[in-house]
Structures are given as structure tokens and as C-alpha cells.
């Protein structure tokens, strides 16, 4: 990401849609949950809800799920909050915005230890290649996306993605939005399932197990991805379970952020 700092990242991202026709997008996202994983079993995450027996998605539900990625793209920049458990009681929270037209994100992060005490905080930027961290400028109370614009390129600590839950969550964030809807029939045929209904921040959502990876055997196992989608096809929450991690990495979406403007400075090559 900041390591490569190439403005061509957006052009590369724009060239991807034809490839998605050959490899469904959810196969790529599920691979993050599987390949990132260490040894261990999945623990099921469930929010409190009025659950009925899970079942295959209906035609209407598949259509709403198919629209959710396009709605994120159209709402860019989108406000997000990512929470990831890194093991050993360490939790990282990233409050940020993502632009799905450029596949870039910027935010502020906090990490806490086993007792809930603060460990570290600062600015974070990320794209399809990796992420970069920087200290928050002293006595600068402007929004984090403005602070990031003022940090010189040399002020970032860049690195490629690793197998950590935080990195998997950031990679997931860069790939969720898309400039076209998905094929609802293919979603339904690939094992997407309705799990129940939840109320989040005063808003009602249907909770879905995502489609399964291409070629997966029909063994009854769910996708590691769970989606909360409202009646208009708007994605409110996405979680990703990983082996060996008891709490899934979670992302909450708050919709279009009219004030946010992603910085250019961290990606400038000159």
C-alpha cells in the first residue's frame, strides 16, 4: 500500500470486473478467511435476534444481497468501523472511510490490551496492496482524513498485508464494493442462506450466510462471511470468521460520508 504508493492502483482495480466473471468475488473473500487462519476451529457468531430456522434465500433476498456491493460503491466514500481481535486479549478498532472507486481507505486506529487498557493509536491508510501507519500529528484536532493529507510520505510506516485478523479485515474492506450488482441466481445457487433478523442502531436487517466458495462440497458448512442487509439492499454489517479466532473480524458500515475526502499525499510517487 503505502509501500508501493502507486496511483495506478485505481486503474488496476478498474480492470478487475471481467476477471470476477470467471472467479466469483465471494471466492476471493472467503479465501481471506481460510488462508489467513491459523490452526483451530470456527466458533459461530450470532447477534441477538428473532431467529427462525435458517433456510435458503428467497428470490427477493438474493436480489437484495446482490445489490449490496453496488450500493457501497455508489455511496463512496463510506464510513466504516472495523473491529479485530488479534489474540492474547489485544483488540484493534479502526474508524475510517473507504472509497470503492479507488479501493483506498483512511482512518484512525486504537489498540487495547487484555485488561482493556490502551496500547497504541494513530493514523492508518490502506489499499489493495497493504497498509501504512503514522502517529497522529500533535495538537491537530482536524478529521483523520485531513491529518493524513498533512503527513509526508516519509512519515508513514508501510508494510504488505500479513495473516493477522486486522489485515484480513482491511483486505476485505477494499474488495466489498463493486461497480455492478452480482448475479442473484448465482448467489442463491452458491449456498447463500437466510439466518434471521437483527436490529442494529435502530435499523432492521436480515442476516445472511454468504455464498460458499466455488467448488465447495455440499457438506452443510456455512460460508465464513455473514452479511446484514436491509430491505433496500444496503449492507449494514459484515463479519468474517477465521479459524483459531473466537470473535470474528467485524465491519459496520454507516453509509455515505459527505464530508470525508480521501488524502492523495500518501499515494503520491513524486
PyMOL commands that set and color helices and strands:
alter all, ss='L'
color gray80, all
select helices_A, chain A and resi 9-14+17-22+25-35+59-75+144-150+153-155+165-176+184-189+265-267
alter helices_A, ss='H'
color red, helices_A
select strands_A, chain A and resi 55-56+78-87+90-99+104-112+118-126+130-134+157-160+193-200+203-209+225-229+235-240+249-256
alter strands_A, ss='S'
color yellow, strands_A
deselect
rebuild
show_as cartoon
